[in-house]
Amino acid sequence: MSFPEYRPRRLRRTPAVRRLARETHLVPSQLVLPMFVREGITEPSPIGSMPGVVQHSMDSLRRAVAEAAEQRIGGVMLFGVPEVRDAVGSGADDPNGILNRATEAVVAEVGDALVVQTDLCLDEFTDHGHCGVLQPDGAVDNDATLERYTAMGLAQARAGSAMLGLSGMMDGQVGAVRDALDAEGFTDTLILAYSAKYAGAFYGPFREAVDSQLKGDRRSYQLDPGNGREGVREALLDVEEGADVVMVKPALPYLDVLADVKASVDVPVWAYQVSGEYAMVEAAAAHGWIDRRGAILESLLGIRRAGADAILTYWALEAARWLRAEL
């Protein structure tokens, strides 16, 4: 009878050996928590399609970011939900707008204990739900939108945001915002470019979370799901324009793009585990079809293994508690 000369199972024999031989590690500092703050509410408002996630009031937001700092996660990404919207998203660069006020409050609450990040996009603030200014024919005007992005970026930097998350997928957005920041003395403000953001089916719960007014779709500016090389090309352009970090979004359906971007750029690469990914796991777990904790941690580890240096995930706090308990 012939026996194998090499036995790979030796490296899997005990929990201690498996820990020592593990190639990919996940720690709380690699997790970023997306958070929604809604204008005009005094108590957190649950989001039906995202069990466990809420639209925060200003008071509950302060409490939540304090907990995030205690769990030693990497940062928070803030999204504002205004009471009033208009065609150009005027609330986005209003110093008294919900997102900028929330940013000031979060920075005052946690200081440098977390990297305070802000979503730089107009979709939450426009009455048509698109990420930019519209032309008379309804198409998004790229260059007019860049002017709005630079104003929004400066407002967020003045409010204290450490990192601006440019998620609108407009051509030239990184260069335009970088130039504006540098001209105003915000040379230390970081830019996170959502470089490979795909137009797909996994954003539905998020649109409930921000009360999106979108009619139609965003396929004229977000990437086609069939295009992998284009995602790499977008990331390289954003790095050339001055991005400090680049992002692939969503995460799970685009792990191949994530790996290719990681191999192609020399800046940190992040991924966003989006609302649809979250909702699928929560729904399956609620029916008893999968092990919830195991699926959450395995999905995060898979994103890390594909190349993500950090992950935006709605499970950031819960996962951080689990990971810290294992230490």
C-alpha positions in Angstrom: 0.0 0.0 0.0 1.4 3.4 -1.0 1.3 6.3 1.5 1.8 10.0 0.7 5.3 11.4 1.3 4.0 14.8 2.3 1.0 15.2 4.6 -0.5 18.8 4.4 -3.0 17.8 7.1 -0.3 18.2 9.7 -0.8 21.9 9.4 -4.5 21.6 10.2 -4.3 19.1 13.1 -5.1 21.3 16.1 -6.5 24.8 16.7 -3.1 26.0 17.8 -1.4 24.8 14.7 -4.2 26.2 12.5 -3.8 29.6 14.1 0.0 29.5 13.6 -0.3 28.5 10.0 -3.0 30.9 9.0 -2.1 33.0 6.0 -4.7 35.7 6.2 -5.6 37.5 9.4 -8.6 39.7 10.4 -8.3 42.3 13.2 -10.7 45.1 14.3 -8.4 47.9 13.0 -9.1 46.6 9.5 -12.9 47.3 9.8 -14.7 50.5 9.0 -18.3 51.0 10.1 -20.7 52.8 7.7 -23.2 54.9 9.7 -26.4 56.9 8.7 -27.5 60.0 10.5 -30.9 61.4 9.7 -32.0 65.0 10.1 -35.0 65.7 12.2 -35.2 62.6 14.3 -34.6 62.3 18.1 -34.4 58.5 18.3 -32.7 55.9 16.1 -34.9 54.7 13.3 -34.5 51.0 12.2 -33.9 50.2 8.6 -36.3 47.3 7.6 -34.1 45.7 5.0 -31.0 45.8 7.2 -31.8 44.2 10.5 -29.7 45.7 13.3 -28.8 48.8 11.3 -30.4 52.2 12.0 -30.6 55.8 10.9 -29.1 57.6 13.8 -30.2 60.7 15.6 -27.3 63.1 16.5 -27.4 61.8 20.1 -27.4 58.1 19.2 -24.6 58.8 16.6 -22.4 60.1 19.4 -23.0 57.1 21.5 -22.4 54.7 18.6 -19.1 56.2 17.6 -17.9 56.2 21.2 -18.6 52.4 21.2 -16.8 52.1 17.9 -13.7 53.7 19.4 -13.9 51.4 22.4 -13.9 48.4 20.1 -10.8 49.7 18.3 -12.1 49.5 14.8 -10.4 51.4 12.1 -12.9 54.1 11.4 -16.4 55.2 10.6 -17.9 56.3 7.3 -20.7 58.9 7.7 -23.7 59.3 5.4 -26.2 62.1 5.9 -30.0 61.9 5.3 -31.4 65.4 5.0 -35.0 66.6 5.4 -34.9 68.8 2.3 -33.4 68.0 -1.1 -33.0 70.0 -4.3 -31.7 69.5 -7.8 -28.1 70.4 -7.0 -27.8 68.9 -3.5 -27.4 72.3 -1.7 -27.4 70.6 1.7 -24.2 68.7 0.8 -21.9 71.8 1.2 -24.0 73.7 3.7 -22.0 74.0 7.0 -25.3 73.5 8.8 -26.2 70.5 6.7 -26.8 67.2 8.5 -23.6 65.5 7.3 -21.3 68.4 8.1 -22.9 68.9 11.6 -22.6 65.2 12.2 -19.0 65.2 11.2 -18.2 68.0 13.7 -20.0 66.1 16.4 -18.2 62.8 15.7 -14.8 64.5 15.6 -15.6 66.2 18.9 -16.7 62.9 20.4 -13.8 60.5 19.4 -11.0 62.8 18.2 -8.3 60.8 16.6 -9.4 57.5 18.2 -11.1 56.7 14.8 -10.5 57.8 11.3 -13.6 59.9 10.7 -14.6 59.5 7.0 -17.4 61.1 5.1 -19.3 60.1 1.9 -18.6 62.7 -0.8 -21.5 62.2 -3.2 -24.6 64.1 -4.0 -27.1 61.3 -4.2 -28.4 61.6 -0.7 -28.9 65.3 -1.2 -30.6 65.6 -4.6 -34.3 65.4 -5.3 -33.6 63.1 -8.3 -31.3 60.7 -6.4 -28.5 60.8 -8.9 -24.9 61.4 -7.9 -24.5 64.6 -9.9 -26.0 67.6 -11.5 -28.4 66.8 -14.3 -28.5 68.3 -17.8 -31.9 69.3 -19.3 -32.1 65.9 -21.0 -31.7 64.1 -17.7 -28.1 63.0 -18.2 -25.5 63.6 -15.5 -23.3 66.6 -16.3 -19.8 65.4 -15.3 -18.0 68.7 -15.1 -20.7 70.7 -13.4 -20.8 67.9 -10.9 -17.1 68.3 -10.2 -17.8 71.8 -9.1 -20.3 70.6 -6.6 -17.9 67.9 -5.4 -15.1 70.4 -4.7 -17.5 72.6 -2.7 -18.7 69.5 -0.8 -15.1 68.3 -0.2 -14.1 71.7 1.2 -17.1 71.7 3.5 -16.4 68.3 4.8 -12.7 69.1 5.4 -13.7 72.2 7.3 -16.1 70.1 9.4 -13.1 67.9 10.4 -13.4 64.9 8.2 -10.0 63.1 8.0 -10.9 61.2 4.8 -13.2 62.0 2.0 -14.9 59.0 0.3 -15.4 60.0 -3.3 -18.1 57.6 -4.4 -19.8 59.4 -7.3 -17.7 57.8 -10.2 -17.3 61.1 -12.1 -14.3 61.4 -14.4 -11.6 63.6 -12.9 -13.2 63.7 -9.4 -10.1 62.9 -7.5 -7.9 65.4 -9.2 -10.5 68.2 -8.9 -11.1 67.6 -5.1 -7.4 67.1 -4.4 -6.5 70.4 -6.1 -9.3 72.2 -4.2 -8.2 70.8 -0.9 -4.5 71.7 -1.4 -5.4 75.2 -2.5 -7.3 75.8 0.7 -4.5 74.3 2.9 -6.1 70.9 3.5 -3.1 69.1 2.3 -3.4 66.4 5.1 -7.0 65.5 4.2 -7.1 62.0 2.8 -9.0 60.9 -0.3 -10.6 57.5 -0.6 -11.5 56.9 -4.2 -14.4 54.5 -4.9 -12.5 53.6 -8.1 -14.2 50.4 -9.1 -17.8 51.0 -8.1 -20.1 48.7 -10.1 -23.7 49.3 -11.2 -25.4 46.2 -9.9 -28.2 44.6 -7.8 -26.7 44.8 -4.3 -27.5 48.4 -3.3 -31.2 48.1 -2.6 -31.2 48.2 1.2 -28.8 51.1 1.1 -31.3 53.1 -0.9 -33.8 52.5 1.9 -31.2 53.6 4.4 -30.7 57.0 2.7 -34.3 57.4 1.6 -33.0 57.6 -2.0 -35.1 59.5 -4.5 -33.5 57.7 -7.5 -35.6 57.0 -10.6 -33.8 54.9 -13.2 -30.3 53.7 -12.7 -26.6 54.8 -12.6 -25.3 52.7 -15.4 -24.0 55.7 -17.3 -21.4 56.4 -14.6 -20.9 53.3 -12.5 -19.0 50.4 -14.0 -20.6 47.6 -16.0 -20.5 44.3 -14.0 -18.9 42.5 -16.9 -15.8 44.7 -16.9 -12.9 43.7 -14.8 -10.0 45.5 -16.6 -11.9 48.7 -16.5 -12.0 48.6 -12.7 -8.2 48.3 -12.7 -7.9 51.2 -15.2 -10.1 53.4 -13.0 -8.0 52.7 -9.9 -4.8 53.5 -11.8 -6.3 56.8 -12.9 -7.4 57.7 -9.4 -3.9 57.0 -8.0 -2.4 59.2 -10.7 -4.8 62.0 -9.7 -3.8 61.8 -6.0 -6.0 59.2 -4.3 -4.5 57.9 -1.0 -6.7 54.8 -1.0 -8.7 53.1 -3.7 -11.9 51.1 -3.3 -13.7 48.2 -4.9 -17.5 48.1 -4.4 -19.4 45.8 -3.9 -16.9 43.2 -2.4 -18.2 39.7 -2.7 -19.2 39.7 -6.5 -16.0 41.4 -7.4 -13.2 39.6 -5.5 -11.4 39.0 -8.8 -11.4 42.8 -9.5 -10.2 43.4 -5.9 -7.3 41.0 -6.4 -6.3 42.6 -9.8 -6.5 46.1 -8.3 -4.3 45.0 -5.4 -1.7 43.7 -7.8 -1.7 46.9 -9.9 -1.5 49.8 -7.5 0.9 50.9 -4.8 -1.6 52.5 -2.4 -3.9 50.7 0.2 -6.9 48.9 -1.4 -10.2 48.7 0.4 -13.5 47.0 -0.3 -17.1 47.8 0.7 -19.2 44.9 1.8 -22.5 46.5 0.7 -26.0 46.5 2.0 -27.2 43.7 -0.2 -24.4 41.4 0.9 -25.3 42.2 4.5 -29.1 41.7 4.0 -28.6 38.3 2.3 -26.6 36.8 5.2 -29.0 38.3 7.8 -32.1 36.9 5.9 -30.6 33.4 5.5 -29.4 33.4 9.1 -32.9 34.5 10.3 -34.3 31.4 8.6 -31.8 29.1 10.2 -30.2 28.3 6.8 -26.6 29.3 7.7 -24.5 29.9 10.7 -24.6 33.6 11.1 -21.4 34.3 12.9 -19.5 31.8 10.8 -20.8 33.3 7.5 -20.0 36.9 8.6 -16.4 36.1 9.6 -15.8 33.9 6.6 -17.1 36.5 4.2 -14.8 39.2 5.8 -11.8 36.8 5.7 -12.5 36.1 2.1 -12.5 39.8 1.2 -9.2 40.2 3.1 -7.7 37.1 1.4 -8.6 38.6 -2.0 -6.5 41.7 -1.2 -8.4 44.2 0.9 -6.3 46.1 3.4 -9.5 47.3 5.1 -13.2 46.6 4.7 -16.3 48.8 5.1 -18.9 46.5 6.7 -22.1 47.0 8.7 -20.9 44.2 11.0 -17.7 46.1 12.0 -18.7 46.4 15.7 -20.0 42.9 16.1 -17.1 41.4 14.3 -14.6 43.5 16.3 -16.2 42.2 19.6 -15.8 38.6 18.4 -12.2 39.1 17.2 -11.2 40.8 20.4 -12.7 38.0 22.5 -10.6 35.5 20.6 -7.3 37.2 21.5 
